[in-house]
Amino acid sequence: MVSIRELARLLRRDIRRVHDDVVVLAEEGIIERDAGGVFVPFAEIHTDFTLKTKAA
């Protein structure tokens, strides 16, 4: 388990941006968080997605 502040430090990212990412990932069930911090309840995560250019 890690705090958002510590996670931001480890990632060398702005704490506000990390917080925003954590909120979205927690809403999607990818990570979990409680008063103690943030943790990933999975041994492995695989994602697969396609990015396309914006329509004109």
Biopython code that builds the backbone (N, CA, C, O; Angstrom):
import numpy as np
from Bio.PDB.StructureBuilder import StructureBuilder

atoms = [
    (1, "MET", "N", (0.855, -1.170, 0.000)),
    (1, "MET", "CA", (0.000, 0.000, 0.000)),
    (1, "MET", "C", (0.901, 1.233, 0.000)),
    (1, "MET", "O", (1.940, 1.259, 0.660)),
    (2, "VAL", "N", (0.487, 2.248, -0.748)),
    (2, "VAL", "CA", (1.281, 3.462, -0.876)),
    (2, "VAL", "C", (0.344, 4.678, -0.883)),
    (2, "VAL", "O", (-0.774, 4.607, -1.393)),
    (3, "SER", "N", (0.808, 5.774, -0.320)),
    (3, "SER", "CA", (0.006, 6.995, -0.335)),
    (3, "SER", "C", (0.071, 7.634, -1.721)),
    (3, "SER", "O", (0.990, 7.367, -2.495)),
    (4, "ILE", "N", (-0.893, 8.463, -2.017)),
    (4, "ILE", "CA", (-0.889, 9.168, -3.306)),
    (4, "ILE", "C", (0.332, 10.071, -3.393)),
    (4, "ILE", "O", (0.945, 10.182, -4.454)),
    (5, "ARG", "N", (0.688, 10.713, -2.296)),
    (5, "ARG", "CA", (1.872, 11.585, -2.277)),
    (5, "ARG", "C", (3.138, 10.782, -2.598)),
    (5, "ARG", "O", (3.963, 11.220, -3.399)),
    (6, "GLU", "N", (3.291, 9.612, -1.975)),
    (6, "GLU", "CA", (4.456, 8.773, -2.235)),
    (6, "GLU", "C", (4.432, 8.241, -3.659)),
    (6, "GLU", "O", (5.473, 8.175, -4.312)),
    (7, "LEU", "N", (3.273, 7.866, -4.143)),
    (7, "LEU", "CA", (3.148, 7.402, -5.524)),
    (7, "LEU", "C", (3.567, 8.493, -6.501)),
    (7, "LEU", "O", (4.285, 8.219, -7.462)),
    (8, "ALA", "N", (3.131, 9.719, -6.267)),
    (8, "ALA", "CA", (3.521, 10.848, -7.121)),
    (8, "ALA", "C", (5.037, 11.049, -7.095)),
    (8, "ALA", "O", (5.654, 11.310, -8.128)),
    (9, "ARG", "N", (5.628, 10.925, -5.904)),
    (9, "ARG", "CA", (7.081, 11.082, -5.787)),
    (9, "ARG", "C", (7.806, 9.978, -6.568)),
    (9, "ARG", "O", (8.763, 10.251, -7.293)),
    (10, "LEU", "N", (7.347, 8.736, -6.416)),
    (10, "LEU", "CA", (7.973, 7.616, -7.119)),
    (10, "LEU", "C", (7.850, 7.747, -8.634)),
    (10, "LEU", "O", (8.763, 7.386, -9.377)),
    (11, "LEU", "N", (6.714, 8.265, -9.079)),
    (11, "LEU", "CA", (6.464, 8.418, -10.513)),
    (11, "LEU", "C", (7.019, 9.713, -11.086)),
    (11, "LEU", "O", (7.054, 9.914, -12.300)),
    (12, "ARG", "N", (7.457, 10.600, -10.169)),
    (12, "ARG", "CA", (7.947, 11.930, -10.568)),
    (12, "ARG", "C", (6.891, 12.694, -11.337)),
    (12, "ARG", "O", (7.157, 13.289, -12.381)),
    (13, "ARG", "N", (5.664, 12.662, -10.784)),
    (13, "ARG", "CA", (4.528, 13.353, -11.398)),
    (13, "ARG", "C", (3.876, 14.264, -10.385)),
    (13, "ARG", "O", (4.036, 14.082, -9.178)),
    (14, "ASP", "N", (3.151, 15.233, -10.871)),
    (14, "ASP", "CA", (2.413, 16.161, -10.032)),
    (14, "ASP", "C", (1.376, 15.402, -9.204)),
    (14, "ASP", "O", (0.657, 14.553, -9.732)),
    (15, "ILE", "N", (1.299, 15.701, -7.926)),
    (15, "ILE", "CA", (0.397, 14.985, -7.026)),
    (15, "ILE", "C", (-1.061, 15.112, -7.464)),
    (15, "ILE", "O", (-1.828, 14.158, -7.337)),
    (16, "ARG", "N", (-1.447, 16.265, -7.971)),
    (16, "ARG", "CA", (-2.837, 16.460, -8.419)),
    (16, "ARG", "C", (-3.164, 15.535, -9.591)),
    (16, "ARG", "O", (-4.252, 14.961, -9.641)),
    (17, "ARG", "N", (-2.245, 15.389, -10.519)),
    (17, "ARG", "CA", (-2.471, 14.506, -11.676)),
    (17, "ARG", "C", (-2.551, 13.053, -11.229)),
    (17, "ARG", "O", (-3.396, 12.300, -11.715)),
    (18, "VAL", "N", (-1.688, 12.657, -10.317)),
    (18, "VAL", "CA", (-1.727, 11.292, -9.795)),
    (18, "VAL", "C", (-3.050, 11.057, -9.074)),
    (18, "VAL", "O", (-3.669, 10.005, -9.238)),
    (19, "HIS", "N", (-3.479, 12.017, -8.287)),
    (19, "HIS", "CA", (-4.764, 11.903, -7.591)),
    (19, "HIS", "C", (-5.896, 11.706, -8.596)),
    (19, "HIS", "O", (-6.740, 10.827, -8.418)),
    (20, "ASP", "N", (-5.916, 12.520, -9.648)),
    (20, "ASP", "CA", (-6.956, 12.396, -10.681)),
    (20, "ASP", "C", (-6.940, 10.999, -11.305)),
    (20, "ASP", "O", (-7.994, 10.399, -11.514)),
    (21, "ASP", "N", (-5.751, 10.487, -11.599)),
    (21, "ASP", "CA", (-5.628, 9.146, -12.183)),
    (21, "ASP", "C", (-6.124, 8.078, -11.209)),
    (21, "ASP", "O", (-6.815, 7.142, -11.610)),
    (22, "VAL", "N", (-5.774, 8.218, -9.944)),
    (22, "VAL", "CA", (-6.190, 7.270, -8.918)),
    (22, "VAL", "C", (-7.715, 7.234, -8.810)),
    (22, "VAL", "O", (-8.305, 6.161, -8.691)),
    (23, "VAL", "N", (-8.340, 8.389, -8.851)),
    (23, "VAL", "CA", (-9.809, 8.449, -8.767)),
    (23, "VAL", "C", (-10.428, 7.647, -9.912)),
    (23, "VAL", "O", (-11.325, 6.836, -9.681)),
    (24, "VAL", "N", (-9.968, 7.859, -11.121)),
    (24, "VAL", "CA", (-10.523, 7.158, -12.291)),
    (24, "VAL", "C", (-10.249, 5.658, -12.203)),
    (24, "VAL", "O", (-11.154, 4.853, -12.425)),
    (25, "LEU", "N", (-9.027, 5.278, -11.886)),
    (25, "LEU", "CA", (-8.678, 3.859, -11.804)),
    (25, "LEU", "C", (-9.463, 3.153, -10.697)),
    (25, "LEU", "O", (-9.851, 1.996, -10.856)),
    (26, "ALA", "N", (-9.696, 3.834, -9.592)),
    (26, "ALA", "CA", (-10.494, 3.248, -8.505)),
    (26, "ALA", "C", (-11.951, 3.104, -8.919)),
    (26, "ALA", "O", (-12.586, 2.100, -8.598)),
    (27, "GLU", "N", (-12.490, 4.092, -9.626)),
    (27, "GLU", "CA", (-13.874, 4.010, -10.105)),
    (27, "GLU", "C", (-14.061, 2.837, -11.053)),
    (27, "GLU", "O", (-15.134, 2.234, -11.091)),
    (28, "GLU", "N", (-13.030, 2.511, -11.817)),
    (28, "GLU", "CA", (-13.095, 1.403, -12.775)),
    (28, "GLU", "C", (-12.768, 0.057, -12.124)),
    (28, "GLU", "O", (-12.861, -0.979, -12.782)),
    (29, "GLY", "N", (-12.391, 0.057, -10.858)),
    (29, "GLY", "CA", (-12.089, -1.184, -10.159)),
    (29, "GLY", "C", (-10.711, -1.754, -10.442)),
    (29, "GLY", "O", (-10.432, -2.907, -10.113)),
    (30, "ILE", "N", (-9.850, -0.952, -11.050)),
    (30, "ILE", "CA", (-8.506, -1.424, -11.396)),
    (30, "ILE", "C", (-7.590, -1.367, -10.183)),
    (30, "ILE", "O", (-6.742, -2.239, -9.999)),
    (31, "ILE", "N", (-7.759, -0.350, -9.363)),
    (31, "ILE", "CA", (-7.023, -0.234, -8.114)),
    (31, "ILE", "C", (-8.026, -0.026, -6.985)),
    (31, "ILE", "O", (-9.204, 0.242, -7.216)),
    (32, "GLU", "N", (-7.530, -0.157, -5.768)),
    (32, "GLU", "CA", (-8.374, 0.093, -4.600)),
    (32, "GLU", "C", (-7.677, 1.106, -3.720)),
    (32, "GLU", "O", (-6.453, 1.230, -3.745)),
    (33, "ARG", "N", (-8.467, 1.832, -2.938)),
    (33, "ARG", "CA", (-7.880, 2.798, -2.017)),
    (33, "ARG", "C", (-8.713, 2.852, -0.752)),
    (33, "ARG", "O", (-9.923, 2.624, -0.763)),
    (34, "ASP", "N", (-8.031, 3.160, 0.333)),
    (34, "ASP", "CA", (-8.694, 3.370, 1.603)),
    (34, "ASP", "C", (-7.882, 4.411, 2.368)),
    (34, "ASP", "O", (-7.016, 5.067, 1.790)),
    (35, "ALA", "N", (-8.150, 4.563, 3.641)),
    (35, "ALA", "CA", (-7.464, 5.584, 4.435)),
    (35, "ALA", "C", (-5.953, 5.362, 4.486)),
    (35, "ALA", "O", (-5.191, 6.305, 4.702)),
    (36, "GLY", "N", (-5.521, 4.111, 4.286)),
    (36, "GLY", "CA", (-4.095, 3.792, 4.321)),
    (36, "GLY", "C", (-3.349, 4.075, 3.044)),
    (36, "GLY", "O", (-2.120, 4.153, 3.050)),
    (37, "GLY", "N", (-4.064, 4.232, 1.949)),
    (37, "GLY", "CA", (-3.409, 4.517, 0.679)),
    (37, "GLY", "C", (-4.033, 3.768, -0.481)),
    (37, "GLY", "O", (-5.212, 3.415, -0.469)),
    (38, "VAL", "N", (-3.200, 3.540, -1.481)),
    (38, "VAL", "CA", (-3.626, 2.947, -2.753)),
    (38, "VAL", "C", (-2.950, 1.593, -2.907)),
    (38, "VAL", "O", (-1.780, 1.439, -2.556)),
    (39, "PHE", "N", (-3.686, 0.601, -3.432)),
    (39, "PHE", "CA", (-3.065, -0.679, -3.720)),
    (39, "PHE", "C", (-3.749, -1.342, -4.911)),
    (39, "PHE", "O", (-4.894, -1.033, -5.244)),
    (40, "VAL", "N", (-3.026, -2.253, -5.539)),
    (40, "VAL", "CA", (-3.523, -2.997, -6.700)),
    (40, "VAL", "C", (-3.833, -4.416, -6.230)),
    (40, "VAL", "O", (-2.934, -5.129, -5.782)),
    (41, "PRO", "N", (-5.097, -4.834, -6.328)),
    (41, "PRO", "CA", (-5.471, -6.161, -5.827)),
    (41, "PRO", "C", (-5.211, -7.301, -6.819)),
    (41, "PRO", "O", (-5.734, -8.402, -6.647)),
    (42, "PHE", "N", (-4.423, -7.046, -7.836)),
    (42, "PHE", "CA", (-4.159, -8.046, -8.873)),
    (42, "PHE", "C", (-2.663, -8.311, -8.968)),
    (42, "PHE", "O", (-1.853, -7.417, -8.725)),
    (43, "ALA", "N", (-2.300, -9.532, -9.320)),
    (43, "ALA", "CA", (-0.898, -9.871, -9.544)),
    (43, "ALA", "C", (-0.427, -9.358, -10.899)),
    (43, "ALA", "O", (0.759, -9.089, -11.091)),
    (44, "GLU", "N", (-1.361, -9.225, -11.837)),
    (44, "GLU", "CA", (-1.020, -8.792, -13.194)),
    (44, "GLU", "C", (-2.231, -8.116, -13.815)),
    (44, "GLU", "O", (-3.369, -8.525, -13.587)),
    (45, "ILE", "N", (-1.977, -7.081, -14.601)),
    (45, "ILE", "CA", (-3.043, -6.391, -15.339)),
    (45, "ILE", "C", (-2.625, -6.329, -16.801)),
    (45, "ILE", "O", (-1.520, -5.887, -17.117)),
    (46, "HIS", "N", (-3.504, -6.770, -17.693)),
    (46, "HIS", "CA", (-3.259, -6.686, -19.132)),
    (46, "HIS", "C", (-4.339, -5.818, -19.747)),
    (46, "HIS", "O", (-5.526, -6.019, -19.489)),
    (47, "THR", "N", (-3.935, -4.862, -20.553)),
    (47, "THR", "CA", (-4.903, -4.024, -21.252)),
    (47, "THR", "C", (-4.682, -4.132, -22.750)),
    (47, "THR", "O", (-3.573, -4.399, -23.213)),
    (48, "ASP", "N", (-5.740, -3.925, -23.489)),
    (48, "ASP", "CA", (-5.671, -3.964, -24.943)),
    (48, "ASP", "C", (-6.665, -2.942, -25.473)),
    (48, "ASP", "O", (-7.863, -3.049, -25.213)),
    (49, "PHE", "N", (-6.178, -1.949, -26.216)),
    (49, "PHE", "CA", (-7.075, -0.951, -26.768)),
    (49, "PHE", "C", (-6.495, -0.375, -28.043)),
    (49, "PHE", "O", (-5.295, -0.478, -28.295)),
    (50, "THR", "N", (-7.347, 0.225, -28.835)),
    (50, "THR", "CA", (-6.961, 0.813, -30.108)),
    (50, "THR", "C", (-7.168, 2.317, -30.050)),
    (50, "THR", "O", (-8.212, 2.784, -29.596)),
    (51, "LEU", "N", (-6.195, 3.067, -30.500)),
    (51, "LEU", "CA", (-6.317, 4.518, -30.602)),
    (51, "LEU", "C", (-6.425, 4.881, -32.075)),
    (51, "LEU", "O", (-5.614, 4.450, -32.895)),
    (52, "LYS", "N", (-7.432, 5.675, -32.398)),
    (52, "LYS", "CA", (-7.624, 6.117, -33.765)),
    (52, "LYS", "C", (-7.545, 7.625, -33.814)),
    (52, "LYS", "O", (-7.740, 8.296, -32.801)),
    (53, "THR", "N", (-7.265, 8.155, -34.972)),
    (53, "THR", "CA", (-7.213, 9.609, -35.120)),
    (53, "THR", "C", (-8.605, 10.187, -34.963)),
    (53, "THR", "O", (-9.603, 9.503, -35.191)),
    (54, "LYS", "N", (-8.665, 11.435, -34.578)),
    (54, "LYS", "CA", (-9.955, 12.103, -34.421)),
    (54, "LYS", "C", (-10.643, 12.258, -35.773)),
    (54, "LYS", "O", (-9.993, 12.457, -36.800)),
    (55, "ALA", "N", (-11.967, 12.163, -35.753)),
    (55, "ALA", "CA", (-12.725, 12.385, -36.979)),
    (55, "ALA", "C", (-12.675, 13.857, -37.338)),
    (55, "ALA", "O", (-12.612, 14.718, -36.460)),
    (56, "ALA", "N", (-12.702, 14.138, -38.613)),
    (56, "ALA", "CA", (-12.632, 15.536, -39.091)),
    (56, "ALA", "C", (-13.905, 16.283, -38.841)),
    (56, "ALA", "O", (-14.007, 17.461, -39.182)),
]
sb = StructureBuilder()
sb.init_structure("model")
sb.init_model(0)
sb.init_chain("A")
sb.init_seg("    ")
for serial, (resi, resn, name, xyz) in enumerate(atoms, 1):
    if name == "N":
        sb.init_residue(resn, " ", resi, " ")
    sb.init_atom(name, np.array(xyz, "f"), 0.0, 1.0, " ", f" {name:<3s}", serial, name[0])
structure = sb.get_structure()
